[in-house]
Amino acid sequence: MFSFCSDPAILEGIQWLSCYLTTGKHFAFYMSFGTVLLLLAVTAPAALLFGFGGAMAARARFAPLSWIGRAYIAVVRGVPDIAFFLFFVIALDQGIEFLRHKVKCPDWDAPVRQGNDFVVCDIAKMPLSSSDQWIHEVYGFSLAVITFAIVFGAFAANVLFGAMRAVPRAQIETAEAYGMTHRQAFWRILVPQMWTYALPGLSNLWMVLIKATPLLFLLGVEDIVYWARELGGSKTARFTDYPHGDWRMWYFFGLLVFYLLFTKVSEVVLERISRRLSHGQATLAGEAQRKTA
């Protein structure tokens, strides 16, 4: 009877593949999945915080504050994500370096903007050229988190603003009639009830955020897309001990499976959260639960 283990060619192929998949670059590829998950874990609450602040500002009674909140929502949502990611990161990075340049190099007499080049003194650069590699990676990741939070915070603000307006006004009036202040009615009545109306929009936003994580590649972060292109490209024996043809299709197929599984898990979790939030609420989902009970 034929056995795979008795075939020397197959055994040699398995040994080659096991060595190939355990190289240092492949371990960096595996760790990049953790980078994506960490980005989502940090960005989601940060974007929600930006969104809640933007929604509160947009519905503020103080007109200038309301204008700022509405402008933030309109402008950021109106700019294509890829354009914002490419422009804002450069602007933020140069803004930080410019402020450090003014503080650390006050005697610098050359212009900072020299044609298309942005030139600051060496000690003002962020991070310093002499810094360890992990500092460069953390700095790039931090810029990515801020950018993601601002962009998706605007979408979250629009969702939360609509959810706040969806809560029946009678609920607030009843709370105030019982002696609650406007602030108490906001935090104890409106905010707890608005999540039921906001969750469908926030769920869609979470899915979009998952799909947007490959934009890390544009921000200089070595994410899963970077390593899939790096490892999947053709390799020759001259430059590596593991030569192979163009395998990018297989690497990107692995990314496809990863994103599909992650979105499926997200759907299950979000569905459970939705059922929990709808319990006892005067919504279609809440009424369905009440009739079932």
Backbone as JSON, one array per atom type, in Angstrom:
{
  "sequence": "MFSFCSDPAILEGIQWLSCYLTTGKHFAFYMSFGTVLLLLAVTAPAALLFGFGGAMAARARFAPLSWIGRAYIAVVRGVPDIAFFLFFVIALDQGIEFLRHKVKCPDWDAPVRQGNDFVVCDIAKMPLSSSDQWIHEVYGFSLAVITFAIVFGAFAANVLFGAMRAVPRAQIETAEAYGMTHRQAFWRILVPQMWTYALPGLSNLWMVLIKATPLLFLLGVEDIVYWARELGGSKTARFTDYPHGDWRMWYFFGLLVFYLLFTKVSEVVLERISRRLSHGQATLAGEAQRKTA",
  "N": [[0.86, -1.21, 0.0], [0.46, 2.26, -0.8], [2.19, 4.89, 0.8], [2.39, 8.19, 2.0], [4.42, 8.86, 3.69], [6.4, 7.16, 3.02], [7.46, 8.03, 0.72], [10.26, 9.5, -0.51], [10.52, 11.95, -1.86], [8.21, 13.38, -1.16], [8.54, 13.55, 1.6], [10.84, 15.1, 1.67], [9.84, 17.42, 0.54], [7.96, 18.18, 2.47], [9.64, 18.66, 4.63], [11.13, 20.8, 3.61], [9.09, 22.71, 3.33], [8.3, 23.02, 6.0], [10.6, 24.16, 7.1], [10.68, 26.47, 5.58], [8.35, 27.85, 6.36], [8.97, 28.59, 8.9], [10.84, 30.59, 9.03], [12.56, 33.66, 9.92], [11.29, 35.89, 8.74], [8.78, 34.88, 8.24], [7.83, 34.49, 10.82], [7.64, 37.16, 11.54], [5.6, 37.84, 9.81], [3.5, 36.31, 10.91], [3.28, 37.58, 13.37], [2.37, 40.02, 12.51], [-0.34, 39.73, 12.19], [-1.18, 39.96, 14.79], [-0.59, 42.65, 15.06], [-2.57, 43.84, 13.49], [-4.88, 43.05, 14.9], [-4.36, 44.32, 17.32], [-4.43, 46.97, 16.48], [-7.17, 47.21, 15.85], [-8.25, 46.74, 18.39], [-7.36, 48.96, 19.82], [-8.08, 51.15, 18.24], [-10.88, 51.04, 17.88], [-12.25, 51.72, 20.45], [-11.07, 54.26, 20.68], [-11.96, 55.6, 18.36], [-14.67, 55.51, 18.92], [-14.73, 57.17, 21.13], [-13.93, 59.62, 19.97], [-16.12, 59.84, 18.28], [-18.3, 60.02, 20.08], [-17.67, 62.39, 21.37], [-17.77, 64.12, 19.15], [-20.49, 63.88, 18.44], [-21.78, 64.85, 20.74], [-20.84, 67.47, 20.65], [-21.99, 68.31, 18.25], [-24.71, 68.39, 18.85], [-24.81, 70.32, 20.75], [-25.99, 73.13, 22.66], [-24.67, 75.5, 22.53], [-23.85, 77.51, 19.98], [-21.34, 77.97, 18.4], [-19.81, 75.69, 19.22], [-21.46, 73.65, 18.34], [-21.27, 74.09, 15.59], [-18.61, 73.42, 15.16], [-18.61, 70.67, 15.8], [-20.42, 69.67, 13.85], [-19.04, 70.41, 11.54], [-16.71, 68.88, 11.75], [-17.79, 66.3, 11.43], [-18.87, 66.5, 8.84], [-16.72, 67.29, 7.16], [-14.62, 65.36, 7.47], [-15.98, 63.0, 6.81], [-16.52, 63.58, 4.2], [-14.15, 63.56, 2.81], [-12.16, 61.42, 0.8], [-11.08, 58.31, 2.16], [-8.5, 57.26, 1.61], [-7.14, 59.49, 0.66], [-7.2, 61.14, 2.9], [-5.73, 59.58, 4.69], [-3.21, 59.55, 3.48], [-2.55, 62.27, 3.39], [-3.02, 63.39, 5.99], [-1.37, 61.99, 7.79], [1.21, 62.65, 6.93], [1.09, 65.44, 7.31], [0.64, 65.6, 10.09], [2.95, 64.34, 11.08], [4.97, 66.07, 10.11], [4.15, 68.39, 11.39], [4.62, 67.81, 14.1], [7.42, 67.49, 14.04], [8.13, 70.05, 13.22], [7.38, 71.68, 15.42], [9.09, 70.61, 17.37], [11.48, 71.31, 16.19], [11.46, 74.1, 16.36], [11.73, 74.4, 19.1], [14.03, 72.97, 19.89], [16.03, 73.76, 18.15], [16.62, 76.7, 18.02], [18.4, 78.47, 16.84], [18.57, 77.91, 14.2], [18.83, 78.98, 10.91], [18.16, 78.46, 8.3], [15.55, 77.95, 5.85], [12.73, 75.91, 6.65], [11.03, 74.7, 4.85], [12.06, 73.7, 1.87], [11.69, 73.92, -1.25], [10.3, 71.0, -2.43], [11.1, 69.62, -0.27], [11.17, 68.88, 3.22], [12.91, 70.1, 5.75], [14.45, 69.68, 8.79], [16.35, 70.14, 11.82], [18.54, 67.53, 12.97], [18.09, 66.58, 15.59], [15.48, 67.15, 15.96], [13.91, 65.44, 14.57], [11.37, 62.95, 14.25], [10.83, 59.61, 14.72], [14.15, 59.82, 16.26], [17.0, 59.27, 14.18], [18.84, 57.62, 15.32], [17.39, 56.06, 17.01], [16.02, 53.02, 18.38], [14.71, 50.24, 16.46], [12.19, 49.39, 17.3], [11.09, 51.68, 18.36], [10.66, 53.28, 16.12], [8.7, 51.7, 14.92], [6.64, 51.75, 16.85], [6.06, 54.47, 16.84], [5.14, 54.88, 14.19], [2.9, 53.19, 14.3], [1.39, 54.5, 16.23], [0.74, 56.92, 14.93], [-0.86, 55.81, 12.98], [-3.01, 54.83, 14.51], [-4.09, 57.22, 15.56], [-4.89, 58.46, 13.17], [-6.76, 56.6, 12.11], [-8.62, 56.7, 14.2], [-9.57, 59.35, 14.09], [-10.72, 59.45, 11.5], [-12.66, 57.33, 11.46], [-13.95, 58.05, 13.72], [-15.46, 60.26, 12.95], [-17.45, 59.11, 11.35], [-18.61, 57.5, 13.31], [-19.54, 59.51, 14.99], [-21.56, 60.62, 13.43], [-23.35, 58.48, 13.37], [-23.96, 58.17, 16.13], [-25.02, 60.68, 16.68], [-27.37, 60.63, 15.17], [-28.6, 58.51, 16.54], [-29.0, 59.59, 19.07], [-30.93, 61.46, 18.48], [-32.95, 59.79, 17.81], [-34.0, 58.7, 20.1], [-36.98, 58.81, 21.86], [-38.43, 61.97, 22.44], [-40.21, 62.29, 24.49], [-39.28, 60.7, 26.54], [-37.14, 62.13, 27.65], [-38.48, 64.44, 28.46], [-40.21, 63.4, 30.38], [-38.37, 62.52, 32.31], [-37.28, 64.98, 33.09], [-39.55, 66.1, 34.11], [-39.84, 64.67, 36.41], [-37.96, 65.81, 37.96], [-35.27, 65.64, 37.24], [-32.19, 67.07, 36.18], [-31.06, 68.64, 33.1], [-28.58, 67.58, 32.43], [-28.55, 65.22, 33.98], [-30.69, 63.82, 32.83], [-29.65, 63.43, 30.32], [-27.41, 61.67, 30.72], [-28.53, 59.55, 32.16], [-30.87, 58.75, 30.93], [-31.01, 59.32, 28.07], [-28.46, 58.51, 26.97], [-28.13, 55.71, 27.81], [-30.26, 54.59, 26.32], [-29.77, 55.23, 23.68], [-27.9, 53.52, 22.56], [-29.15, 51.27, 21.58], [-30.32, 52.15, 19.22], [-28.08, 52.98, 17.91], [-26.43, 50.78, 17.51], [-26.8, 49.13, 15.09], [-25.69, 50.82, 13.05], [-23.12, 51.26, 14.12], [-22.21, 48.65, 14.07], [-21.96, 48.14, 11.32], [-20.0, 50.01, 10.83], [-17.88, 48.93, 12.27], [-17.35, 46.65, 10.73], [-16.48, 47.9, 8.39], [-14.21, 49.12, 9.38], [-12.62, 46.89, 9.92], [-12.16, 46.01, 7.3], [-10.67, 48.12, 6.45], [-8.19, 47.95, 7.57], [-5.97, 47.05, 5.93], [-4.98, 49.46, 5.0], [-2.95, 50.19, 6.62], [-0.62, 49.49, 5.39], [-0.14, 51.6, 3.67], [0.65, 53.49, 5.45], [3.16, 52.91, 6.22], [3.47, 50.89, 8.05], [4.43, 47.65, 8.87], [2.37, 45.49, 8.01], [-0.01, 42.75, 7.61], [-0.58, 42.76, 4.87], [1.68, 43.93, 3.76], [3.65, 41.96, 4.39], [2.57, 39.77, 3.07], [2.84, 40.5, 0.4], [5.59, 40.77, 0.33], [6.61, 38.21, 1.04], [5.27, 36.56, -0.73], [6.1, 37.2, -3.28], [8.14, 36.42, -6.19], [11.04, 34.44, -5.63], [14.52, 33.95, -5.89], [17.3, 31.65, -6.02], [19.56, 33.05, -5.67], [19.18, 35.08, -3.86], [17.97, 34.01, -1.63], [17.56, 31.23, 0.61], [15.35, 29.77, 0.12], [14.03, 29.45, -2.6], [11.29, 30.26, -4.8], [8.35, 30.42, -6.93], [5.94, 32.9, -8.01], [3.99, 33.36, -5.4], [2.02, 34.95, -4.39], [-0.74, 34.84, -4.71], [-1.55, 32.73, -3.07], [-0.81, 33.63, -0.53], [-2.41, 35.91, -0.28], [-4.85, 34.69, -0.46], [-4.87, 33.39, 1.99], [-5.09, 35.66, 3.61], [-7.64, 36.45, 2.84], [-9.22, 34.35, 3.9], [-8.69, 34.76, 6.62], [-9.86, 37.33, 7.08], [-12.54, 36.81, 6.43], [-13.24, 34.89, 8.37], [-12.85, 36.41, 10.67], [-14.72, 38.49, 10.39], [-17.02, 36.96, 10.47], [-17.02, 35.97, 13.11], [-17.25, 38.44, 14.37], [-19.83, 39.19, 13.56], [-21.4, 37.32, 14.97], [-20.84, 38.0, 17.65], [-21.71, 40.68, 17.71], [-24.41, 40.32, 17.19], [-25.27, 39.07, 19.53], [-24.78, 41.11, 21.36], [-26.6, 42.98, 20.41], [-29.07, 41.72, 20.93], [-28.98, 41.75, 23.7], [-28.94, 44.51, 24.32], [-31.38, 45.26, 23.28], [-33.24, 44.22, 24.96], [-36.1, 44.8, 26.77], [-36.48, 47.28, 25.63], [-38.3, 49.79, 23.8], [-38.46, 48.97, 21.04], [-38.51, 47.36, 17.77], [-37.06, 44.97, 17.95], [-36.95, 44.69, 20.72], [-39.7, 44.46, 21.34], [-40.25, 42.09, 20.04], [-38.78, 40.28, 21.57], [-40.16, 40.56, 23.98], [-42.71, 39.54, 23.35], [-42.02, 36.94, 22.72], [-41.12, 36.01, 25.19]],
  "CA": [[0.0, 0.0, 0.0], [1.27, 3.49, -0.91], [2.17, 5.77, 1.97], [3.1, 9.45, 1.77], [5.63, 8.92, 4.5], [7.43, 6.31, 2.42], [7.95, 8.68, -0.5], [11.33, 10.45, -0.13], [10.28, 13.28, -2.44], [7.2, 14.06, -0.35], [9.16, 13.87, 2.88], [11.74, 16.22, 1.46], [9.01, 18.6, 0.34], [7.38, 18.58, 3.76], [10.73, 19.24, 5.43], [11.44, 22.12, 3.03], [8.0, 23.63, 3.65], [8.33, 23.32, 7.43], [11.69, 25.12, 7.31], [10.31, 27.72, 4.91], [7.31, 28.54, 7.12], [9.47, 28.96, 10.23], [11.91, 31.57, 8.91], [12.33, 34.88, 10.7], [10.32, 36.74, 8.07], [7.45, 34.32, 8.42], [7.39, 34.81, 12.18], [7.21, 38.56, 11.49], [4.29, 37.78, 9.14], [2.51, 35.83, 11.88], [3.1, 38.63, 14.39], [1.65, 41.15, 11.92], [-1.76, 39.52, 12.47], [-1.37, 40.58, 16.09], [-0.59, 44.1, 14.86], [-3.9, 44.21, 12.99], [-5.83, 42.9, 16.0], [-4.08, 45.38, 18.29], [-4.96, 48.21, 15.9], [-8.62, 47.22, 16.02], [-8.55, 46.83, 19.82], [-7.08, 50.32, 20.29], [-8.75, 52.14, 17.42], [-12.33, 51.01, 18.06], [-12.67, 52.61, 21.53], [-10.63, 55.63, 20.41], [-12.9, 56.16, 17.39], [-15.95, 55.7, 19.62], [-14.56, 58.35, 21.97], [-14.02, 60.76, 19.05], [-17.49, 59.93, 17.8], [-19.18, 60.5, 21.14], [-17.39, 63.82, 21.54], [-18.3, 64.85, 17.99], [-21.95, 63.89, 18.5], [-22.17, 65.79, 21.8], [-20.57, 68.82, 20.17], [-22.94, 68.64, 17.18], [-26.03, 68.67, 19.42], [-24.66, 71.3, 21.82], [-26.8, 74.34, 22.55], [-23.75, 76.6, 22.23], [-23.78, 77.47, 18.52], [-20.0, 77.71, 17.84], [-19.43, 74.31, 19.48], [-22.25, 72.83, 17.44], [-20.71, 74.23, 14.25], [-17.36, 72.64, 15.12], [-18.97, 69.25, 15.74], [-21.0, 69.35, 12.53], [-17.99, 70.55, 10.53], [-15.85, 67.7, 11.87], [-18.49, 65.16, 10.83], [-19.07, 66.7, 7.4], [-15.46, 67.37, 6.42], [-13.89, 64.08, 7.49], [-16.75, 62.02, 6.04], [-16.55, 63.97, 2.79], [-12.83, 63.35, 2.19], [-11.86, 59.99, 0.62], [-10.23, 57.78, 3.23], [-7.11, 57.1, 1.2], [-6.55, 60.83, 0.59], [-7.0, 61.6, 4.27], [-4.65, 58.8, 5.29], [-1.92, 59.96, 2.92], [-2.26, 63.68, 3.7], [-3.03, 63.74, 7.41], [-0.21, 61.41, 8.46], [2.37, 63.49, 6.59], [0.92, 66.73, 7.96], [0.82, 65.42, 11.52], [4.36, 64.05, 11.32], [5.73, 67.3, 9.89], [3.77, 69.36, 12.42], [5.36, 67.45, 15.32], [8.84, 67.8, 13.82], [8.29, 71.51, 13.15], [7.34, 72.2, 16.79], [10.33, 70.21, 18.02], [12.54, 72.08, 15.55], [11.44, 75.45, 16.91], [12.15, 74.37, 20.49], [15.37, 72.41, 20.06], [17.01, 74.4, 17.26], [16.19, 78.1, 17.83], [19.39, 79.22, 16.06], [18.52, 77.45, 12.8], [18.46, 80.12, 10.08], [17.73, 78.0, 6.98], [14.12, 77.68, 5.81], [12.34, 74.52, 6.85], [10.47, 74.24, 3.58], [13.0, 73.96, 0.77], [11.08, 73.29, -2.41], [9.45, 69.88, -2.03], [11.72, 68.96, 0.88], [10.9, 69.4, 4.56], [14.21, 69.91, 6.38], [14.59, 70.15, 10.17], [17.6, 69.67, 12.41], [18.52, 66.08, 13.24], [17.55, 66.26, 16.91], [14.05, 67.43, 15.96], [13.2, 64.43, 13.8], [10.58, 61.99, 15.03], [11.79, 59.48, 15.83], [15.53, 60.08, 15.91], [17.61, 58.24, 13.32], [19.6, 56.7, 16.17], [16.46, 55.31, 17.87], [15.85, 51.6, 18.09], [13.69, 49.93, 15.46], [10.86, 49.29, 17.91], [10.58, 53.04, 18.54], [10.12, 53.67, 14.81], [7.47, 50.96, 14.69], [5.61, 52.25, 17.76], [5.68, 55.81, 16.38], [4.29, 54.71, 13.01], [1.64, 52.6, 14.72], [0.64, 55.53, 16.94], [0.17, 57.8, 13.91], [-1.94, 55.07, 12.33], [-4.14, 54.79, 15.43], [-4.7, 58.55, 15.59], [-5.56, 58.69, 11.89], [-7.95, 55.75, 12.06], [-9.6, 57.18, 15.19], [-10.2, 60.58, 13.6], [-11.55, 59.16, 10.34], [-13.84, 56.54, 11.81], [-14.68, 58.8, 14.73], [-16.44, 61.11, 12.28], [-18.58, 58.25, 10.99], [-19.28, 57.13, 14.56], [-20.25, 60.69, 15.47], [-22.79, 60.74, 12.66], [-24.25, 57.42, 13.83], [-24.41, 58.47, 17.49], [-25.86, 61.88, 16.61], [-28.7, 60.17, 14.75], [-29.18, 57.67, 17.59], [-29.48, 60.47, 20.13], [-32.17, 62.1, 18.02], [-33.98, 58.76, 17.66], [-34.62, 58.45, 21.41], [-38.19, 59.64, 21.95], [-38.32, 63.18, 23.25], [-41.05, 62.13, 25.68], [-38.47, 60.1, 27.59], [-36.39, 63.21, 28.29], [-39.44, 65.32, 29.13], [-40.69, 62.71, 31.59], [-37.28, 62.56, 33.3], [-37.19, 66.35, 33.61], [-40.75, 66.35, 34.9], [-39.61, 64.06, 37.71], [-36.98, 66.6, 38.7], [-33.9, 65.49, 36.76], [-31.62, 68.17, 35.41], [-30.78, 68.29, 31.71], [-27.4, 66.71, 32.43], [-28.93, 63.9, 34.51], [-31.53, 63.17, 31.82], [-28.78, 63.02, 29.21], [-26.57, 60.53, 31.06], [-29.27, 58.43, 32.73], [-32.0, 58.35, 30.08], [-30.73, 59.34, 26.63], [-27.28, 57.72, 26.6], [-28.37, 54.26, 27.85], [-31.21, 54.13, 25.31], [-29.34, 55.51, 22.31], [-27.07, 52.45, 22.01], [-30.0, 50.36, 20.82], [-30.49, 52.72, 17.88], [-26.77, 53.2, 17.28], [-25.68, 49.56, 17.29], [-26.71, 48.71, 13.68], [-24.72, 51.65, 12.33], [-21.78, 50.98, 14.65], [-21.82, 47.32, 13.6], [-21.47, 48.31, 9.95], [-18.74, 50.75, 10.9], [-16.86, 47.98, 12.72], [-16.99, 45.84, 9.57], [-15.69, 48.74, 7.48], [-12.9, 49.29, 10.02], [-11.86, 45.66, 9.69], [-11.72, 45.99, 5.91], [-9.74, 49.23, 6.2], [-6.87, 47.72, 8.18], [-4.87, 47.01, 4.97], [-4.43, 50.79, 4.78], [-1.71, 50.29, 7.39], [0.48, 49.36, 4.45], [0.13, 52.93, 3.14], [1.21, 54.32, 6.51], [4.52, 52.47, 6.52], [3.47, 49.85, 9.08], [4.61, 46.33, 8.25], [1.2, 44.71, 8.38], [-0.15, 41.48, 6.91], [-0.52, 42.99, 3.42], [3.1, 44.13, 3.43], [4.39, 40.7, 4.43], [2.05, 38.89, 2.03], [3.49, 40.88, -0.86], [7.03, 40.53, 0.46], [6.91, 36.79, 1.06], [4.67, 35.86, -1.85], [6.77, 37.51, -4.55], [9.11, 35.42, -6.67], [12.35, 34.42, -4.97], [15.53, 33.16, -6.59], [18.32, 31.07, -5.14], [20.65, 34.02, -5.48], [18.89, 35.99, -2.75], [17.35, 33.33, -0.5], [17.73, 29.77, 0.68], [14.06, 29.14, -0.18], [13.5, 30.01, -3.86], [9.97, 29.79, -5.25], [7.72, 31.29, -7.9], [5.03, 33.93, -7.5], [3.01, 32.72, -4.51], [1.19, 35.98, -3.75], [-2.14, 34.43, -4.71], [-1.8, 31.88, -1.91], [-0.73, 34.45, 0.68], [-3.61, 36.76, -0.2], [-5.96, 33.8, -0.17], [-4.83, 33.25, 3.44], [-5.66, 36.88, 4.19], [-9.08, 36.4, 2.6], [-9.81, 33.45, 4.9], [-8.58, 35.42, 7.92], [-10.85, 38.41, 7.19], [-13.87, 36.23, 6.43], [-13.47, 34.29, 9.69], [-12.92, 37.46, 11.69], [-16.01, 39.17, 10.24], [-18.07, 36.05, 10.93], [-17.0, 36.02, 14.58], [-17.77, 39.75, 14.74], [-21.28, 39.16, 13.38], [-21.99, 36.55, 16.06], [-20.71, 38.79, 18.88], [-22.57, 41.85, 17.6], [-25.8, 39.87, 17.29], [-25.55, 38.86, 20.95], [-24.85, 42.43, 22.0], [-27.85, 43.6, 19.98], [-30.17, 41.13, 21.69], [-28.89, 42.19, 25.1], [-29.32, 45.91, 24.4], [-32.78, 45.42, 22.89], [-34.11, 43.67, 26.0], [-36.86, 45.79, 27.52], [-36.56, 48.55, 24.92], [-39.49, 49.97, 22.97], [-38.06, 48.85, 19.64], [-39.04, 46.14, 17.16], [-36.36, 43.83, 18.53], [-37.38, 44.57, 22.12], [-41.07, 43.96, 21.35], [-40.21, 40.67, 19.65], [-38.33, 39.54, 22.76], [-41.22, 40.58, 24.99], [-43.77, 38.62, 22.92], [-41.48, 35.58, 22.83], [-41.11, 35.66, 26.62]],
  "C": [[0.88, 1.24, 0.0], [1.11, 4.35, 0.34], [2.96, 7.03, 1.65], [4.42, 9.48, 2.51], [6.77, 8.08, 3.9], [8.01, 6.91, 1.15], [9.01, 9.7, -0.13], [11.09, 11.86, -0.66], [9.27, 14.08, -1.62], [7.76, 14.45, 1.0], [10.09, 15.05, 2.77], [10.97, 17.52, 1.26], [8.4, 19.11, 1.63], [8.45, 19.23, 4.64], [11.09, 20.63, 4.93], [10.37, 23.13, 3.42], [8.0, 24.0, 5.12], [9.45, 24.31, 7.76], [11.34, 26.48, 6.73], [9.33, 28.54, 5.75], [7.76, 28.95, 8.52], [10.68, 29.89, 10.15], [11.56, 32.81, 9.73], [11.29, 35.79, 10.08], [8.9, 36.19, 8.24], [6.94, 34.54, 9.85], [6.96, 36.28, 12.28], [5.83, 38.66, 10.82], [3.21, 37.33, 10.12], [2.24, 36.89, 12.95], [2.33, 39.82, 13.83], [0.14, 40.97, 12.06], [-2.1, 40.11, 13.83], [-1.39, 42.1, 16.0], [-1.95, 44.58, 14.41], [-4.93, 44.13, 14.12], [-5.63, 43.97, 17.06], [-4.59, 46.72, 17.78], [-6.46, 48.3, 16.11], [-8.99, 47.41, 17.49], [-8.35, 48.24, 20.36], [-7.93, 51.35, 19.54], [-10.25, 52.19, 17.67], [-12.79, 51.88, 19.23], [-12.24, 54.06, 21.31], [-11.57, 56.31, 19.42], [-14.26, 56.42, 18.03], [-15.89, 56.93, 20.51], [-14.63, 59.62, 21.12], [-15.46, 60.95, 18.59], [-18.45, 60.47, 18.83], [-18.96, 61.99, 21.38], [-17.93, 64.65, 20.39], [-19.81, 64.95, 18.02], [-22.45, 64.86, 19.58], [-21.95, 67.23, 21.36], [-21.62, 69.24, 19.13], [-24.32, 69.0, 17.73], [-25.97, 69.69, 20.56], [-25.55, 72.52, 21.58], [-25.96, 75.57, 22.23], [-23.41, 76.53, 20.74], [-22.38, 77.22, 17.97], [-19.52, 76.28, 18.05], [-20.19, 73.36, 18.57], [-21.7, 72.9, 16.01], [-19.43, 73.41, 14.11], [-17.67, 71.14, 14.99], [-19.53, 68.85, 14.39], [-19.96, 69.45, 11.42], [-17.05, 69.35, 10.55], [-16.5, 66.5, 11.19], [-18.55, 65.3, 9.31], [-17.75, 66.64, 6.64], [-14.77, 66.02, 6.34], [-14.65, 63.02, 6.7], [-16.73, 62.32, 4.56], [-15.24, 63.76, 2.06], [-12.6, 61.86, 2.0], [-10.84, 59.5, 1.64], [-8.76, 57.72, 2.82], [-6.41, 58.45, 1.1], [-6.27, 61.36, 1.99], [-5.83, 60.88, 4.92], [-3.29, 59.26, 4.78], [-1.56, 61.38, 3.32], [-2.09, 63.91, 5.18], [-1.79, 63.2, 8.11], [1.03, 62.24, 8.19], [2.28, 64.83, 7.31], [1.16, 66.63, 9.46], [2.29, 65.19, 11.86], [5.21, 65.3, 11.17], [5.39, 68.36, 10.93], [4.51, 69.09, 13.72], [6.83, 67.82, 15.18], [9.08, 69.3, 13.78], [8.3, 72.13, 14.54], [8.62, 71.83, 17.55], [11.52, 71.01, 17.46], [12.62, 73.49, 16.14], [11.97, 75.48, 18.35], [13.62, 73.97, 20.63], [16.44, 73.09, 19.21], [16.62, 75.85, 16.99], [17.16, 78.9, 16.96], [19.41, 78.81, 14.59], [18.03, 78.59, 11.92], [18.01, 79.72, 8.68], [16.22, 77.75, 6.98], [13.82, 76.19, 5.97], [11.8, 73.91, 5.57], [11.39, 74.66, 2.45], [12.51, 73.22, -0.47], [10.09, 72.23, -1.96], [9.96, 69.17, -0.79], [11.34, 69.68, 2.17], [12.13, 69.07, 5.4], [14.2, 70.52, 7.78], [15.92, 69.61, 10.69], [17.45, 68.22, 12.86], [17.86, 65.74, 14.57], [16.05, 66.54, 17.0], [13.25, 66.36, 15.23], [12.5, 63.44, 14.74], [10.36, 60.73, 14.2], [13.2, 59.76, 15.34], [16.09, 58.93, 15.07], [18.39, 57.21, 14.14], [18.7, 55.84, 17.08], [16.38, 53.86, 17.43], [14.7, 51.39, 17.11], [12.3, 49.89, 16.07], [10.24, 50.66, 18.14], [9.98, 53.54, 17.24], [8.78, 52.97, 14.56], [6.34, 51.46, 15.57], [5.13, 53.64, 17.31], [4.77, 55.71, 15.16], [2.93, 54.14, 13.37], [0.77, 53.63, 15.43], [0.0, 56.51, 15.96], [-1.01, 57.12, 13.21], [-3.19, 55.05, 13.21], [-4.86, 56.13, 15.47], [-5.48, 58.81, 14.31], [-6.84, 57.87, 11.78], [-9.03, 56.28, 13.0], [-10.31, 58.44, 14.71], [-11.15, 60.29, 12.46], [-12.83, 58.43, 10.75], [-14.61, 57.16, 12.97], [-15.73, 59.7, 14.13], [-17.67, 60.31, 11.87], [-19.35, 57.82, 12.24], [-20.07, 58.31, 15.12], [-21.57, 60.87, 14.73], [-23.82, 59.7, 13.1], [-24.82, 57.76, 15.21], [-25.31, 59.7, 17.53], [-27.27, 61.5, 16.18], [-29.38, 59.33, 15.81], [-29.72, 58.52, 18.74], [-30.8, 61.13, 19.74], [-33.3, 61.08, 17.9], [-34.66, 58.42, 18.99], [-35.83, 59.36, 21.56], [-38.02, 60.82, 22.9], [-39.13, 63.08, 24.53], [-40.27, 61.53, 26.83], [-37.71, 61.19, 28.37], [-37.34, 64.13, 29.07], [-39.98, 64.69, 30.42], [-39.64, 62.75, 32.69], [-37.17, 63.94, 33.92], [-38.41, 66.7, 34.46], [-40.63, 65.74, 36.3], [-38.5, 64.74, 38.49], [-35.54, 66.43, 38.26], [-33.46, 66.75, 36.03], [-31.38, 67.69, 33.98], [-29.59, 67.34, 31.6], [-27.75, 65.3, 32.91], [-29.78, 63.13, 33.49], [-30.69, 62.67, 30.65], [-28.05, 61.74, 29.54], [-27.38, 59.32, 31.53], [-30.4, 57.91, 31.84], [-31.58, 58.24, 28.62], [-29.58, 58.41, 26.26], [-27.53, 56.22, 26.71], [-29.29, 53.76, 26.74], [-30.7, 54.3, 23.89], [-28.55, 54.35, 21.7], [-27.89, 51.45, 21.22], [-30.16, 50.84, 19.38], [-29.15, 52.84, 17.14], [-26.08, 51.91, 16.86], [-25.67, 49.09, 15.83], [-25.69, 49.51, 12.87], [-23.3, 51.4, 12.81], [-21.29, 49.6, 14.21], [-21.27, 47.4, 12.17], [-20.12, 49.03, 9.95], [-17.61, 49.86, 11.36], [-16.4, 47.09, 11.56], [-16.13, 46.64, 8.59], [-14.3, 48.96, 8.05], [-12.03, 48.06, 9.83], [-11.31, 45.65, 8.26], [-10.71, 47.09, 5.61], [-8.36, 49.0, 6.79], [-5.74, 47.54, 7.16], [-4.28, 48.38, 4.63], [-3.19, 51.04, 5.63], [-0.49, 50.23, 6.48], [0.87, 50.73, 3.88], [0.8, 53.83, 4.17], [2.59, 53.86, 6.95], [4.61, 51.43, 7.6], [3.55, 48.5, 8.38], [3.49, 45.41, 8.71], [1.13, 43.44, 7.55], [-0.1, 41.63, 5.4], [0.92, 43.18, 2.98], [3.83, 42.79, 3.36], [3.87, 39.71, 3.4], [2.67, 39.22, 0.68], [4.98, 40.56, -0.83], [7.35, 39.05, 0.34], [6.37, 36.05, -0.17], [5.32, 36.13, -3.19], [7.8, 36.46, -4.92], [10.45, 35.58, -5.97], [13.28, 33.52, -5.77], [16.59, 32.68, -5.61], [19.46, 32.03, -4.85], [20.43, 34.86, -4.23], [18.29, 35.28, -1.53], [17.66, 31.85, -0.55], [16.45, 29.02, 0.3], [13.47, 29.75, -1.45], [12.12, 29.43, -4.21], [9.44, 30.79, -6.27], [6.85, 32.34, -7.24], [3.92, 33.26, -6.71], [2.07, 33.74, -3.87], [-0.28, 35.58, -3.69], [-2.46, 33.62, -3.46], [-1.74, 32.68, -0.6], [-1.98, 35.32, 0.82], [-4.87, 35.92, -0.02], [-6.04, 33.54, 1.34], [-5.4, 34.47, 4.14], [-7.17, 36.92, 4.01], [-9.77, 35.53, 3.64], [-9.79, 34.1, 6.28], [-9.67, 36.48, 8.09], [-12.27, 37.85, 7.21], [-14.2, 35.6, 7.79], [-13.65, 35.36, 10.76], [-14.25, 38.21, 11.6], [-17.16, 38.27, 10.7], [-18.15, 36.04, 12.45], [-17.58, 37.35, 15.06], [-19.29, 39.79, 14.62], [-21.97, 38.44, 14.54], [-21.98, 37.37, 17.36], [-21.65, 39.99, 18.84], [-24.05, 41.49, 17.7], [-26.18, 39.64, 18.75], [-25.66, 40.18, 21.7], [-26.17, 43.11, 21.66], [-29.04, 43.04, 20.75], [-30.17, 41.61, 23.14], [-29.35, 43.64, 25.24], [-30.8, 46.12, 24.11], [-33.75, 44.94, 23.97], [-34.78, 44.8, 26.79], [-37.0, 47.13, 26.84], [-37.8, 48.59, 24.03], [-39.09, 50.03, 21.5], [-38.64, 47.56, 19.08], [-38.39, 44.9, 17.76], [-36.79, 43.61, 19.98], [-38.8, 44.02, 22.23], [-41.1, 42.49, 20.98], [-39.76, 39.81, 20.82], [-39.43, 39.46, 23.81], [-42.32, 39.58, 24.63], [-43.31, 37.18, 23.03], [-41.49, 35.11, 24.28], [-42.51, 35.43, 27.14]]
}
